Amino acid sequence: MNQPVDSSLLENTALTTELTAEECAILAGIAHLRELESGDILFSEGEEDDRLFVIVSGRLAVTRSVGRDRWDTLKLLDPGDMAGESAFIEGGPHSVTLRAVGATTVVGLGRESFEALLDQHPRMVYRVMRSIIHHLREIMHQMNEQHVQMTQYINQAGYGSSYR
C-alpha cells in the first residue's frame, strides 16, 4: 500500500546527501511509502519499472534466479540504500529481484513525477541525479573489488589458467 511520505524519512539517505531539508520536503511530496512483509517482492527480475526506491527500515535481499525456483543472494541492502537506479534513469527490465528480509519500509519515486520537478527545481534534480550516479559508481567499485579478490583466490588456489 502506498502512503504519503514524511520528509524526515528521506533525510540522510544515499539519495539526498546533497539536499537541504526543504528540498527533501519537495521530494517527499512526489514520493510514496510502501511497507513490505518478510519475503515480499519489491520488484522482480525481468519486470519493467521506472521507480527508484530508498530503504527506510529493514533490509532487501538482491537476488538472481538460478532456475527451478531457486535464488542466489548477491547483496543485502540496508536503510538509506537505494534500489532500482538503472530502471529509474533509463527504463528497461530489472536485472535482479528484491525481496524483503523482515519487515521493510521503502520510499518510492516515479520517474515522471521526478522529471516534473525539472522546471521549478533544476539544481535539486541535478543534485539528486549526482547522488544516484555516485551510488552506482560505488556499486561498480565494490563489484570490481570483489572480482579482483575472486581472481586472486582462484589464482592462489591453482585453479587459474597459466600462460607459458
ZAPAPA-108904 format. One line per field, with one value per residue: residue number from 1; residue in three letters; z negated, y, x of N, C-alpha, C, O in turn. Coordinates in Angstrom, 3 decimals. Atoms other than C-alpha are relative to their C-alpha. Example, Ala and Ser with C-alpha at 12.3 -4.5 7.8 and 13.67 -1.06 7.14 Angstrom:
2
i = [1	2]
aa = [ala	ser]
npz = [0.000	0.060]
npy = [-1.190	-1.190]
npx = [0.890	-0.820]
capz = [-7.800	-7.140]
capy = [-4.500	-1.060]
capx = [12.300	13.670]
cpz = [0.000	-0.730]
cpy = [1.200	1.090]
cpx = [0.900	-0.770]
opz = [-0.665	-0.899]
opy = [1.181	2.198]
opx = [1.936	-0.261]
This chain:
164
i = [1	2	3	4	5	6	7	8	9	10	11	12	13	14	15	16	17	18	19	20	21	22	23	24	25	26	27	28	29	30	31	32	33	34	35	36	37	38	39	40	41	42	43	44	45	46	47	48	49	50	51	52	53	54	55	56	57	58	59	60	61	62	63	64	65	66	67	68	69	70	71	72	73	74	75	76	77	78	79	80	81	82	83	84	85	86	87	88	89	90	91	92	93	94	95	96	97	98	99	100	101	102	103	104	105	106	107	108	109	110	111	112	113	114	115	116	117	118	119	120	121	122	123	124	125	126	127	128	129	130	131	132	133	134	135	136	137	138	139	140	141	142	143	144	145	146	147	148	149	150	151	152	153	154	155	156	157	158	159	160	161	162	163	164]
aa = [met	asn	gln	pro	val	asp	ser	ser	leu	leu	glu	asn	thr	ala	leu	thr	thr	glu	leu	thr	ala	glu	glu	cys	ala	ile	leu	ala	gly	ile	ala	his	leu	arg	glu	leu	glu	ser	gly	asp	ile	leu	phe	ser	glu	gly	glu	glu	asp	asp	arg	leu	phe	val	ile	val	ser	gly	arg	leu	ala	val	thr	arg	ser	val	gly	arg	asp	arg	trp	asp	thr	leu	lys	leu	leu	asp	pro	gly	asp	met	ala	gly	glu	ser	ala	phe	ile	glu	gly	gly	pro	his	ser	val	thr	leu	arg	ala	val	gly	ala	thr	thr	val	val	gly	leu	gly	arg	glu	ser	phe	glu	ala	leu	leu	asp	gln	his	pro	arg	met	val	tyr	arg	val	met	arg	ser	ile	ile	his	his	leu	arg	glu	ile	met	his	gln	met	asn	glu	gln	his	val	gln	met	thr	gln	tyr	ile	asn	gln	ala	gly	tyr	gly	ser	ser	tyr	arg]
npz = [0.000	-0.083	0.954	-0.092	0.615	0.877	-0.596	0.851	-0.398	-1.111	0.430	0.332	-0.802	-1.135	-1.026	0.355	0.661	-0.368	0.077	1.240	0.561	-0.839	-1.235	0.362	0.099	-1.382	-0.509	0.719	-0.555	-1.181	0.358	0.675	0.960	-0.219	1.062	-0.454	1.014	-0.323	-1.171	-1.077	-1.096	-0.378	-1.450	-0.473	-1.144	-1.271	0.070	-0.391	1.025	-0.066	1.345	0.843	1.386	1.087	1.142	1.213	1.093	-0.449	-0.982	-1.239	-0.593	-1.451	-0.406	-1.415	-0.190	-0.497	-0.561	0.862	1.176	0.945	-0.126	0.663	0.558	-0.411	0.921	0.853	0.054	1.335	0.028	-0.627	-1.337	-1.121	-0.861	-1.235	-0.613	-1.458	-0.588	0.205	-0.921	-1.419	-0.297	-0.316	1.021	1.119	-0.166	1.260	0.793	1.365	0.967	1.358	1.036	1.144	-0.334	-0.688	-0.514	-1.037	-0.623	-1.448	-0.855	-1.410	-0.887	-0.572	1.055	0.267	-1.132	0.064	0.864	-0.731	-0.294	1.192	0.924	-0.799	0.783	0.875	-0.854	-0.336	1.176	0.196	-1.026	0.405	1.067	-0.601	-0.744	1.010	0.583	-1.005	-0.071	1.180	-0.264	-0.972	0.713	0.827	-0.889	-0.494	1.116	0.165	-1.138	0.262	1.094	-0.503	-0.914	0.832	0.673	-1.002	-0.379	1.134	0.209	-1.107	-0.967	-1.134	-1.150	-0.033	-1.345	-0.052]
npy = [-1.186	-1.240	-1.022	-1.216	0.138	-1.044	-0.355	0.408	1.354	-0.093	-0.660	0.864	1.221	-0.116	-0.817	-1.419	-0.472	-1.385	-0.796	-0.658	0.522	-0.510	0.784	1.328	-0.138	-0.043	1.366	0.809	-0.322	0.835	1.376	0.842	0.958	1.363	0.918	1.388	1.027	0.889	0.846	-0.736	-0.427	-1.405	0.134	1.286	0.093	-0.001	-0.926	-1.371	-0.936	-1.233	-0.570	0.070	0.258	-0.230	0.820	-0.791	0.926	1.385	0.329	0.654	0.928	-0.099	1.399	0.376	1.355	1.012	1.045	0.904	-0.753	-0.208	-1.345	-0.341	-1.346	-0.684	-1.088	-0.477	-1.452	-0.480	-1.317	-1.080	0.424	-0.152	1.165	-0.294	-1.199	0.102	-0.060	-1.372	-0.896	0.327	0.926	1.367	1.016	0.186	1.151	0.748	-0.041	-0.485	0.611	-0.525	0.866	-0.562	-1.145	-1.000	-1.164	-0.713	-1.183	0.134	-1.185	0.299	-0.851	-1.076	-1.006	-0.623	-0.868	-1.171	-0.980	-0.641	-1.419	-0.844	0.347	0.682	0.308	1.120	1.193	0.274	0.576	1.357	0.847	0.197	0.993	1.305	0.402	0.307	1.291	1.022	0.136	0.768	1.400	0.498	0.138	1.203	1.163	0.144	0.528	1.410	0.712	0.118	0.963	1.337	0.373	0.328	1.262	1.068	0.164	0.556	1.381	0.826	0.283	-0.920	0.446	-0.538	-0.237	0.169]
npx = [0.848	-0.757	0.413	-0.824	-1.320	-0.536	-1.293	-1.125	-0.400	-0.947	-1.230	-1.137	-0.048	-0.919	0.647	0.143	-1.224	-0.300	1.218	0.399	1.248	1.083	0.003	0.514	1.458	0.510	-0.108	0.993	1.314	0.299	-0.369	0.982	-0.546	0.499	-0.416	-0.107	-0.193	-1.109	0.215	0.670	-0.867	0.133	0.104	-0.523	-0.903	0.712	1.134	-0.331	0.439	-0.786	-0.022	-1.190	0.393	-0.947	0.393	0.173	-0.266	-0.068	-1.031	0.420	-0.964	-0.131	-0.117	0.123	0.496	-0.931	0.847	0.760	0.466	-1.107	-0.552	-1.252	-0.019	-1.213	-0.312	1.084	0.088	0.340	0.653	-0.759	-0.424	0.934	0.221	0.713	-0.584	-0.124	1.339	0.479	-0.695	0.117	1.090	-0.408	0.281	-0.928	-0.892	0.037	1.230	-0.215	0.918	-0.111	-0.554	0.700	0.853	-0.816	0.721	-0.735	0.589	-0.113	0.137	0.221	-0.792	0.807	0.212	-1.298	-0.323	0.874	-0.665	-1.093	0.204	-0.028	-1.087	-1.030	-1.207	0.324	0.039	-1.400	-0.681	0.526	-0.609	-1.399	-0.004	0.272	-1.201	-1.022	0.360	-0.293	-1.466	-0.409	0.352	-0.978	-1.275	0.104	-0.013	-1.368	-0.792	0.353	-0.581	-1.440	-0.180	0.321	-1.079	-1.161	0.288	-0.078	-1.399	-0.746	0.429	-0.485	1.068	-0.117	-0.801	-1.350	-0.475	-1.456]
capz = [0.000	0.913	-1.705	-1.812	-2.909	-5.864	-4.518	-7.515	-6.161	-3.140	-5.071	-5.483	-2.758	0.212	2.415	0.505	-0.565	1.222	0.416	-2.189	-4.483	-2.291	0.832	-0.942	-1.641	2.064	2.970	0.300	1.928	5.002	3.150	1.740	-1.237	-0.797	-3.568	-2.855	-4.968	-5.124	-1.782	0.160	3.536	4.226	7.895	9.975	12.396	15.937	14.758	16.338	13.946	13.714	9.950	7.620	4.055	0.852	-2.058	-5.195	-7.514	-7.233	-4.539	-0.965	0.497	4.050	5.724	9.141	10.372	10.803	12.099	10.607	8.208	6.602	5.988	5.198	2.878	4.319	1.685	-1.209	-1.102	-4.343	-5.449	-3.453	-0.401	2.997	5.337	8.929	10.032	13.568	14.311	12.896	15.108	18.355	18.047	19.110	17.184	13.787	13.764	10.206	7.806	4.497	1.541	-1.918	-4.711	-7.657	-7.798	-5.415	-4.510	-1.319	0.225	3.959	6.583	10.086	12.955	14.481	11.181	10.617	14.113	13.479	10.896	13.562	14.455	10.912	9.156	11.729	9.235	6.849	9.675	10.719	7.164	6.859	10.153	8.944	5.833	7.942	10.211	7.177	5.689	8.949	9.095	5.544	6.571	9.584	7.345	4.937	7.816	9.210	5.777	5.463	8.944	8.021	4.770	6.535	9.249	6.617	4.740	7.895	8.879	5.386	5.227	8.519	10.476	12.789	16.247	16.603	19.714	20.581]
capy = [0.000	3.440	6.187	9.833	10.348	12.345	14.250	13.275	9.709	10.885	12.901	11.287	8.695	7.974	9.788	13.070	13.574	16.933	18.169	20.612	19.750	21.929	20.031	16.726	18.001	18.765	15.273	13.731	15.498	13.256	10.088	7.201	4.960	1.219	-1.357	-4.917	-8.024	-10.541	-12.335	-9.763	-8.854	-5.162	-5.850	-8.901	-9.749	-9.007	-6.662	-3.201	-0.289	3.338	3.805	4.462	3.182	4.235	1.811	3.493	0.490	-3.212	-4.859	-6.015	-9.058	-8.532	-11.909	-13.539	-16.630	-19.752	-21.786	-24.207	-21.566	-21.104	-17.780	-16.609	-13.631	-11.195	-8.484	-7.158	-3.543	-1.590	1.507	4.547	2.480	2.943	0.332	0.460	3.223	1.948	1.424	4.873	6.545	4.624	2.318	-1.298	-4.533	-5.141	-7.499	-8.708	-9.415	-7.551	-9.369	-8.017	-9.547	-8.988	-6.076	-3.422	0.086	1.857	5.263	5.159	7.878	7.617	8.966	11.007	12.778	13.416	14.840	17.220	18.954	19.980	23.326	24.644	22.867	22.108	22.322	19.940	17.464	17.762	17.035	14.020	12.658	13.222	11.180	8.368	8.306	8.404	5.455	3.494	4.197	2.856	-0.337	-0.717	-0.150	-2.846	-5.253	-4.585	-5.208	-8.487	-9.511	-8.821	-10.764	-13.715	-13.719	-13.679	-16.527	-18.614	-17.981	-18.762	-21.949	-23.097	-23.049	-20.212	-20.733	-20.422	-18.987	-20.120]
capx = [0.000	1.320	1.187	2.347	5.949	7.291	10.303	12.434	12.454	14.434	16.999	20.422	19.908	22.161	19.631	19.583	23.198	23.370	19.849	18.586	15.661	13.423	14.474	13.830	10.297	9.793	10.978	8.749	5.800	6.100	7.125	5.121	5.753	5.470	5.582	6.693	6.445	9.261	9.549	7.516	8.985	9.609	10.315	11.199	13.957	12.737	9.967	9.944	9.620	10.712	10.690	13.583	13.390	15.130	15.113	13.786	13.829	14.508	16.589	16.225	17.959	19.206	18.682	19.007	17.249	19.387	16.439	13.936	12.555	15.985	17.710	21.215	21.526	24.056	23.861	21.803	20.636	20.308	18.363	19.474	20.452	18.829	17.380	16.178	18.563	19.142	15.454	14.701	17.297	16.934	13.939	14.039	13.730	15.285	18.251	17.556	14.710	14.467	12.901	12.182	14.237	11.930	9.502	10.823	9.692	10.740	10.108	9.421	9.846	8.402	10.489	7.645	6.868	10.565	11.068	8.142	10.380	12.906	11.355	10.975	13.877	16.608	19.513	17.772	17.111	20.756	21.964	19.657	20.978	24.557	23.744	22.324	25.389	27.704	25.824	26.094	29.842	30.213	28.417	30.731	33.771	32.569	31.964	35.436	36.984	35.092	36.250	39.894	39.554	37.925	40.607	43.360	41.694	41.354	44.965	46.303	44.262	45.764	42.505	43.531	44.999	48.693	50.217	53.718]
cpz = [0.000	-0.939	0.231	-0.828	-0.866	0.497	-0.847	0.343	1.116	-0.408	-0.388	0.693	1.145	1.083	-0.289	-0.656	0.275	-0.153	-1.373	-0.510	0.843	1.310	-0.253	-0.092	1.391	0.601	-0.655	0.547	1.226	-0.267	-0.664	-0.902	0.288	-1.087	0.521	-1.202	0.447	1.156	1.139	1.036	0.315	1.515	0.421	1.192	1.273	0.053	0.394	-0.986	0.145	-1.362	-0.682	-1.427	-0.943	-1.183	-1.247	-1.229	0.543	1.002	1.224	0.480	1.513	0.483	1.508	0.063	0.506	0.541	-1.063	-1.311	-1.081	0.316	-0.712	-0.521	0.318	-1.021	-0.871	-0.044	-1.360	0.063	0.532	1.396	1.024	0.756	1.226	0.754	1.519	0.684	-0.118	1.029	1.457	0.362	0.270	-1.152	-1.091	0.233	-1.239	-0.598	-1.387	-0.908	-1.375	-0.925	-1.318	0.468	0.560	0.517	1.002	0.418	1.492	0.714	1.432	0.875	0.536	-1.023	-0.302	1.115	0.012	-0.880	0.734	0.212	-1.235	-0.904	0.737	-0.801	-0.935	0.801	0.370	-1.176	-0.313	1.014	-0.295	-1.082	0.550	0.734	-0.963	-0.612	0.977	0.142	-1.194	0.192	0.977	-0.657	-0.862	0.853	0.549	-1.083	-0.213	1.128	-0.218	-1.088	0.471	0.935	-0.781	-0.698	0.963	0.389	-1.116	-0.247	1.134	1.033	1.243	1.119	-0.146	1.453	-0.019	1.392]
cpy = [1.243	1.043	1.245	-0.150	1.212	0.288	-0.423	-1.409	0.017	0.615	-1.042	-1.353	0.226	0.907	1.489	0.596	1.462	0.926	0.634	-0.664	0.449	-0.793	-1.428	0.029	0.043	-1.397	-0.907	0.241	-0.816	-1.480	-0.735	-0.990	-1.364	-0.897	-1.426	-0.917	-0.901	-0.920	0.693	0.452	1.466	0.110	-1.264	0.160	-0.088	0.950	1.407	0.962	1.266	0.692	-0.241	-0.186	0.321	-0.815	0.875	-0.856	-1.420	-0.195	-0.630	-0.906	0.178	-1.411	-0.149	-1.441	-0.906	-1.195	-0.830	0.652	0.129	1.336	0.096	1.425	0.625	1.027	0.266	1.519	0.412	1.331	1.092	-0.343	0.229	-1.321	0.440	1.192	-0.064	0.100	1.408	0.940	-0.325	-0.921	-1.393	-0.940	-0.036	-1.257	-0.889	0.077	0.494	-0.541	0.585	-1.076	0.564	1.142	1.114	1.117	0.708	1.238	-0.148	1.328	-0.470	0.981	1.185	1.117	0.748	0.973	1.269	1.101	0.807	1.502	0.892	-0.246	-0.696	-0.347	-1.175	-1.309	-0.406	-0.672	-1.411	-0.945	-0.254	-1.075	-1.402	-0.515	-0.371	-1.377	-1.140	-0.227	-0.785	-1.485	-0.612	-0.207	-1.265	-1.264	-0.246	-0.572	-1.485	-0.844	-0.225	-1.039	-1.428	-0.498	-0.392	-1.339	-1.173	-0.260	-0.626	-1.448	-0.920	-0.340	0.876	-0.596	0.533	0.099	-0.113	0.160]
cpx = [0.888	-0.594	0.847	1.278	0.333	1.414	1.190	0.478	1.036	1.335	1.045	-0.046	0.983	-0.571	0.090	1.237	0.306	-1.200	-0.199	-1.284	-1.196	-0.096	-0.475	-1.525	-0.639	-0.005	-1.042	-1.405	-0.375	0.267	-1.166	0.717	-0.614	0.568	-0.067	0.131	1.138	-0.362	-0.721	1.021	-0.292	-0.103	0.730	0.918	-0.835	-1.185	0.451	-0.645	0.830	0.046	1.340	-0.480	1.148	-0.502	-0.020	0.280	-0.041	1.124	-0.648	1.125	-0.051	0.280	-0.110	-0.454	1.122	-0.784	-0.689	-0.431	1.065	0.651	1.332	-0.119	1.346	0.455	-1.213	0.061	-0.553	-0.745	0.929	0.468	-1.106	-0.124	-0.783	0.549	0.017	-1.362	-0.576	0.618	-0.314	-1.147	0.536	-0.249	1.070	0.831	0.010	-1.401	0.361	-1.089	0.258	0.555	-0.538	-0.889	0.883	-0.906	0.889	-0.781	0.245	-0.221	-0.200	0.768	-0.809	-0.240	1.292	0.371	-0.852	0.604	1.069	-0.173	0.155	1.208	1.162	1.254	-0.231	-0.001	1.424	0.719	-0.497	0.637	1.476	0.099	-0.238	1.242	1.121	-0.264	0.297	1.509	0.531	-0.288	1.000	1.363	-0.010	0.062	1.402	0.909	-0.274	0.577	1.502	0.251	-0.261	1.100	1.245	-0.191	0.153	1.448	0.822	-0.362	0.446	-1.032	0.097	0.810	1.395	0.436	1.515	0.483]
opz = [-0.755	-1.001	0.785	-1.747	-0.441	0.648	-0.313	0.050	1.254	0.265	-0.954	0.128	1.390	1.832	0.639	-1.390	-0.549	0.252	-2.396	0.202	1.024	1.779	0.592	0.290	1.605	1.237	0.009	0.494	1.565	0.624	-1.089	-0.590	0.563	-1.349	1.138	-2.205	1.627	1.132	2.268	0.703	0.553	2.036	-0.294	1.999	1.354	1.134	-0.022	-1.387	0.660	-1.447	-0.480	-1.838	-0.616	-1.555	-1.583	-2.164	1.578	1.129	1.159	0.496	2.127	0.154	2.199	-0.768	1.390	0.776	-2.226	-2.378	-2.272	1.466	-1.779	0.192	-0.071	-1.178	-0.494	-0.260	-1.893	1.126	0.201	2.191	0.687	0.684	1.140	1.575	2.180	1.687	0.776	1.575	2.238	1.541	0.038	-2.243	-0.861	0.785	-1.229	-0.158	-1.951	-0.651	-1.769	-0.884	-1.873	1.659	-0.043	1.008	0.744	0.290	1.917	0.325	1.930	0.544	0.566	-0.685	-0.532	0.847	0.544	-0.795	0.208	0.020	-1.162	-1.668	0.351	-0.593	-1.131	0.358	0.345	-0.984	-0.736	0.661	-0.065	-1.043	0.113	0.578	-0.742	-0.811	0.575	0.309	-1.043	-0.171	0.769	-0.373	-0.869	0.482	0.651	-0.803	-0.431	0.897	0.017	-0.951	0.119	0.867	-0.453	-0.773	0.636	0.491	-0.847	-0.698	1.061	1.877	2.247	0.897	-0.680	2.253	-0.791	1.645]
opy = [1.316	1.221	1.157	-0.966	2.355	-0.632	-0.620	-1.762	-0.919	0.417	-2.086	-2.362	1.354	1.523	2.296	1.577	2.126	2.087	0.101	-1.456	-0.312	-1.101	-2.022	-0.932	-0.535	-1.804	-1.745	-0.643	-0.907	-2.316	-0.130	-1.468	-1.480	-0.893	-1.838	-0.558	-0.927	-1.588	0.202	0.765	1.842	0.784	-1.773	1.078	-0.893	1.258	1.859	0.788	1.214	1.915	-1.260	0.429	0.119	-0.724	1.520	-0.409	-1.687	0.636	-1.205	-0.509	0.091	-1.986	0.699	-2.263	-0.525	-2.267	-0.851	0.048	0.114	1.776	-0.489	2.318	0.103	1.275	-0.049	2.097	-0.219	1.947	1.145	0.553	0.325	-2.188	1.318	1.779	0.899	0.799	1.872	1.803	0.577	-1.217	-1.669	-0.519	0.272	-2.244	-1.957	0.855	0.078	-0.371	0.811	-2.235	1.507	1.447	1.469	0.873	0.936	1.299	-0.420	2.133	-1.288	2.161	2.306	2.296	1.957	2.086	2.294	2.256	1.807	2.265	1.948	0.640	-1.796	-1.417	-1.998	-2.316	-1.588	-1.652	-2.264	-2.048	-1.356	-1.916	-2.365	-1.676	-1.356	-2.163	-2.186	-1.362	-1.583	-2.334	-1.734	-1.194	-2.020	-2.238	-1.394	-1.436	-2.267	-1.970	-1.322	-1.883	-2.346	-1.665	-1.389	-2.138	-2.187	-1.413	-1.477	-2.234	-2.137	-1.205	0.606	-1.537	1.623	-0.808	0.573	0.054]
opx = [1.858	-1.811	1.943	1.348	0.164	2.218	2.281	1.620	1.824	2.347	0.719	0.375	1.410	0.187	0.155	1.128	0.934	-1.131	0.232	-1.902	-2.147	-1.192	-1.145	-2.193	-1.704	-0.978	-1.653	-2.261	-1.555	0.122	-2.150	1.808	-1.808	1.771	-1.050	0.748	1.488	-1.396	-0.701	2.164	-1.439	-0.991	1.593	0.778	-1.762	-1.687	1.518	-1.795	1.947	0.159	2.002	-1.464	2.317	-1.672	0.974	0.945	-0.650	2.023	-1.735	2.290	-1.115	1.318	-0.675	-0.070	1.890	-0.225	-0.287	-0.326	0.754	0.684	1.518	-0.576	2.390	1.650	-2.341	1.126	-1.466	-0.828	2.114	0.752	-2.285	0.748	-1.642	-0.156	-0.371	-1.503	-1.283	-0.068	-0.617	-1.341	1.714	-0.634	2.240	0.345	0.621	-2.247	1.374	-2.281	1.402	0.140	0.028	-0.950	1.896	-2.008	2.071	-2.003	1.368	-1.067	0.572	0.876	-0.299	-0.126	1.284	0.824	-0.426	0.187	1.557	0.774	0.783	1.590	1.558	1.827	0.664	0.552	1.766	1.439	0.284	1.055	1.973	0.997	0.391	1.621	1.826	0.663	0.809	1.954	1.457	0.527	1.462	2.042	0.962	0.716	1.836	1.740	0.651	1.017	2.009	1.138	0.480	1.487	1.889	0.742	0.771	1.865	1.670	0.471	0.279	-0.800	-0.562	1.571	1.604	0.211	2.185	1.683]
